[in-house]
């Protein structure tokens, strides 16, 4: 399931962009300029004081800092994409608390999975099974919470990006899906 909040028809993954950049540089190929940070990224960040902006956007979250950096410095010229992003951003501004709740849920879920570490008993099949069941139950709980957010608040969003996201959540996280898993 992809959110498609930065582009109408594809996902935005800053880690993938940065990894692709490093790979192309290592292979000594001409970089795909549409997918890379500008060559003068460091100078731009310093001259324009962009790290202040990125830090404010990220609120001490390293992942969000990297996303903000790639998003701001990866220039686009397609007007449809710019309008699409502006509508999504408008929803983010109007429904800030809901967007923050969604992000917080994602972070808590990832951290919860990491905390559910392998112990001494992880060497045994019963320990592996126990951890797998525990993690699955945690993920199902998070997915149910996400579905509840979509049901309660989806109609408050106006952009194509968020409408598509909430419709996808309602469709893919159906009662039948939860009953099956």
ChimeraX attribute file (.defattr): number of C-alpha atoms within 10 A of each C-alpha:
attribute: neighborCount
match mode: 1-to-1
recipient: residues
	/A:1	8
	/A:2	10
	/A:3	18
	/A:4	18
	/A:5	21
	/A:6	19
	/A:7	16
	/A:8	15
	/A:9	12
	/A:10	11
	/A:11	13
	/A:12	17
	/A:13	13
	/A:14	20
	/A:15	13
	/A:16	11
	/A:17	17
	/A:18	16
	/A:19	13
	/A:20	16
	/A:21	20
	/A:22	14
	/A:23	13
	/A:24	14
	/A:25	12
	/A:26	9
	/A:27	10
	/A:28	9
	/A:29	10
	/A:30	9
	/A:31	15
	/A:32	11
	/A:33	12
	/A:34	12
	/A:35	17
	/A:36	20
	/A:37	20
	/A:38	15
	/A:39	9
	/A:40	9
	/A:41	15
	/A:42	12
	/A:43	12
	/A:44	14
	/A:45	16
	/A:46	11
	/A:47	9
	/A:48	10
	/A:49	11
	/A:50	18
	/A:51	16
	/A:52	12
	/A:53	14
	/A:54	20
	/A:55	17
	/A:56	13
	/A:57	15
	/A:58	17
	/A:59	10
	/A:60	11
	/A:61	11
	/A:62	12
	/A:63	12
	/A:64	16
	/A:65	19
	/A:66	17
	/A:67	18
	/A:68	21
	/A:69	22
	/A:70	22
	/A:71	16
	/A:72	13
	/A:73	17
	/A:74	17
	/A:75	14
	/A:76	12
	/A:77	8
	/A:78	8
	/A:79	9
	/A:80	11
	/A:81	15
	/A:82	14
	/A:83	11
	/A:84	18
	/A:85	20
	/A:86	14
	/A:87	19
	/A:88	23
	/A:89	18
	/A:90	15
	/A:91	20
	/A:92	17
	/A:93	11
	/A:94	14
	/A:95	14
	/A:96	13
	/A:97	11
	/A:98	17
	/A:99	15
	/A:100	12
	/A:101	13
	/A:102	16
	/A:103	12
	/A:104	12
	/A:105	16
	/A:106	16
	/A:107	11
	/A:108	13
	/A:109	18
	/A:110	12
	/A:111	11
	/A:112	14
	/A:113	16
	/A:114	11
	/A:115	10
	/A:116	13
	/A:117	11
	/A:118	12
	/A:119	11
	/A:120	8
	/A:121	12
	/A:122	14
	/A:123	10
	/A:124	11
	/A:125	10
	/A:126	11
	/A:127	15
	/A:128	15
	/A:129	12
	/A:130	14
	/A:131	19
	/A:132	14
	/A:133	12
	/A:134	14
	/A:135	19
	/A:136	14
	/A:137	13
	/A:138	16
	/A:139	17
	/A:140	15
	/A:141	14
	/A:142	16
	/A:143	18
	/A:144	17
	/A:145	14
	/A:146	20
	/A:147	23
	/A:148	15
	/A:149	18
	/A:150	23
	/A:151	14
	/A:152	10
	/A:153	13
	/A:154	20
	/A:155	12
	/A:156	14
	/A:157	18
	/A:158	14
	/A:159	19
	/A:160	16
	/A:161	22
	/A:162	23
	/A:163	17
	/A:164	16
	/A:165	19
	/A:166	21
	/A:167	16
	/A:168	17
	/A:169	22
	/A:170	18
	/A:171	12
	/A:172	14
	/A:173	18
	/A:174	14
	/A:175	12
	/A:176	9
	/A:177	10
	/A:178	13
	/A:179	7
	/A:180	7
	/A:181	8
